[in-house]
């Protein structure tokens, strides 16, 4: 009887020791993961061929691609292939370009006689200029036009609606040209007594002995 009790006590102690060892090895008390998981779940064989491609396609579709923000068009950029509209030319700038182009075309002697219509067109182009640039543009024309084209300048000289400083500028330029240009100009001014340069023209004609004879009363 005593032997039987001893064996029972030894069996209880042995069971207790096994239980303690098991608890230390797996504190959670659950079934170890390497035992609970089936072997098939640990390592799934990689798919190949068409199945792998379909899997990659589903994965790619599931990922949202970042949205790229389009740069707002800046001033001066072309939008959707439409070229930027050129700003309209300022009327004053347009008038300056037109007169300069006309002046440049008269740098060489014109062929044939100069008509009044051509002279009027030149004068009107000059009068279309802004007043602040007229003197500068007139200097440019006086430097470019040869004696053969001086009648264009005479049209400006004889237009008394223009500023006196402008007509005097042309008058003084003619005095530095040859007699074939200067004498007809002086006589034309002398005939127009209201001209601002009349007194100067009369004095020069008188000194040079070219003053037209006065008609007897």
C-alpha positions in Angstrom: 0.0 0.0 0.0 2.8 2.4 0.9 4.5 1.6 -2.5 1.3 2.4 -4.4 1.0 5.8 -2.6 4.6 6.5 -3.4 4.1 5.8 -7.1 1.0 8.1 -7.2 2.9 10.9 -5.5 5.8 10.5 -7.9 3.4 10.6 -10.9 1.8 13.8 -9.6 5.1 15.5 -9.2 6.2 14.4 -12.6 3.0 15.7 -14.2 3.4 19.0 -12.3 7.0 19.4 -13.6 5.9 18.7 -17.2 3.1 21.3 -16.9 5.5 23.9 -15.6 8.0 23.2 -18.4 5.2 23.5 -20.9 4.0 26.8 -19.5 7.5 28.3 -19.7 7.9 27.2 -23.3 4.5 28.6 -24.3 3.4 31.3 -21.8 0.2 32.1 -23.7 -1.0 28.8 -23.0 -2.2 28.3 -26.6 -1.2 25.9 -29.2 2.2 26.8 -30.7 2.0 28.6 -34.0 4.2 26.1 -35.7 1.8 23.3 -34.7 -1.5 25.2 -35.3 -0.7 26.4 -38.8 -0.9 23.8 -41.5 2.2 23.3 -43.5 0.5 24.6 -46.6 -0.1 28.0 -45.0 3.5 28.5 -44.1 4.9 28.7 -47.6 2.7 29.1 -50.7 4.4 28.2 -53.9 4.9 31.2 -56.2 2.5 31.4 -59.1 3.9 31.4 -62.6 2.7 32.1 -66.1 -0.7 33.6 -66.8 -1.9 33.3 -63.1 1.1 35.4 -61.9 0.4 38.1 -64.5 -3.3 38.3 -63.5 -2.2 38.6 -59.9 0.2 41.4 -60.7 -2.5 43.2 -62.7 -5.0 43.1 -59.8 -2.3 44.4 -57.5 -1.5 47.3 -59.8 -5.2 48.2 -60.2 -5.6 48.2 -56.5 -2.9 50.9 -56.0 -4.0 54.5 -56.6 -1.6 56.4 -58.7 -0.8 59.9 -57.5 -2.6 62.7 -59.3 -0.2 65.1 -61.1 -1.2 68.7 -60.8 -1.1 70.5 -64.1 0.9 73.7 -64.2 -1.3 76.8 -64.6 -0.5 78.6 -67.9 1.5 81.7 -67.3 1.3 84.9 -69.3 3.1 84.6 -72.6 2.7 80.7 -72.7 0.8 79.1 -75.6 -2.3 77.2 -74.4 -3.5 74.0 -76.1 -1.5 74.9 -79.3 -3.2 78.3 -79.6 -0.5 81.0 -80.2 -0.7 84.1 -78.0 -2.4 87.0 -79.7 0.0 89.9 -80.5 -0.9 93.1 -78.9 -2.4 95.8 -81.1 0.1 98.4 -82.4 -0.1 101.7 -80.7 -1.4 104.4 -83.1 1.4 106.7 -82.3 4.0 104.0 -82.9 2.3 103.0 -86.1 2.4 106.6 -87.3 6.2 106.8 -86.5 6.9 103.6 -88.4 4.9 104.8 -91.4 6.7 108.1 -91.6 10.2 106.6 -91.2 9.4 104.0 -93.9 8.3 106.8 -96.2 11.5 108.8 -95.4 13.7 105.8 -96.0 12.1 105.3 -99.4 13.1 108.9 -100.4 16.8 108.5 -99.7 17.4 108.1 -103.4 16.2 110.7 -106.0 12.7 109.8 -107.3 12.2 109.1 -110.9 10.1 111.6 -112.8 8.4 114.8 -111.5 7.2 115.0 -108.0 3.4 115.7 -107.9 1.5 117.7 -105.4 -0.3 114.5 -104.3 3.0 113.0 -103.3 4.0 116.2 -101.4 0.7 116.2 -99.6 1.0 112.6 -98.6 4.4 113.3 -97.1 3.2 116.3 -95.2 0.1 114.4 -93.9 2.3 111.5 -92.7 4.5 114.0 -90.8 1.5 115.8 -89.3 0.2 112.4 -88.1 3.2 112.1 -85.8 2.9 112.8 -82.1 4.1 116.3 -81.5 6.7 115.2 -79.0 8.6 113.3 -81.8 8.1 115.6 -84.7 11.3 117.5 -84.3 13.4 114.4 -84.0 11.7 112.8 -87.0 12.1 116.0 -89.0 15.9 116.0 -88.3 16.0 112.5 -89.5 14.2 113.4 -92.8 16.4 116.5 -93.4 19.5 114.3 -93.1 18.3 111.6 -95.5 16.5 113.4 -98.3 18.8 114.6 -101.1 18.4 117.9 -103.0 16.4 116.2 -105.7 13.7 115.3 -103.2 13.6 118.7 -101.4 10.1 119.5 -102.7 8.8 117.0 -100.1 10.4 119.1 -97.4 9.2 122.3 -99.0 5.7 121.1 -98.3 6.4 121.1 -94.6 8.0 124.5 -94.8 5.0 126.1 -96.4 2.5 124.6 -94.0 2.0 127.5 -91.5 -0.3 125.3 -89.3 2.8 123.6 -88.0 4.9 124.9 -85.1 7.2 127.8 -86.0 10.2 125.9 -84.7 9.6 123.2 -87.3 9.3 125.5 -90.2 12.4 127.4 -89.2 14.2 124.1 -89.0 13.4 123.3 -92.6 14.1 126.9 -93.6 17.6 126.8 -92.1 18.3 123.4 -93.8 17.4 124.9 -97.2 19.9 127.7 -96.7 22.7 125.1 -96.5 21.7 123.5 -99.8 22.6 124.5 -103.3 21.2 127.7 -105.0 19.0 125.5 -107.2 17.1 124.5 -104.1 17.6 127.6 -101.9 16.5 130.3 -104.3 13.0 128.8 -105.2 12.4 128.2 -101.5 13.2 131.9 -100.6 10.9 133.2 -103.3 8.1 130.9 -102.3 8.4 132.1 -98.7 8.6 135.7 -99.8 5.3 135.4 -101.6 3.6 134.4 -98.4 3.9 137.4 -96.2 2.2 135.7 -93.2 4.9 133.1 -93.2 7.0 133.1 -89.9 10.2 133.1 -92.0 9.1 135.9 -94.4 11.3 138.6 -93.0 14.4 136.4 -93.2 13.6 135.4 -96.7 13.1 139.0 -97.8 16.4 140.1 -96.2 18.4 137.3 -97.9 16.8 138.1 -101.3 17.5 141.7 -100.8 21.1 141.2 -99.8 21.8 138.8 -102.7 20.1 141.1 -105.2 17.5 138.5 -105.9 14.6 140.3 -104.4 11.7 140.3 -106.8 10.9 143.8 -108.3 7.9 145.5 -106.7 5.0 146.1 -109.0 4.3 149.7 -109.7 1.2 151.0 -108.0 
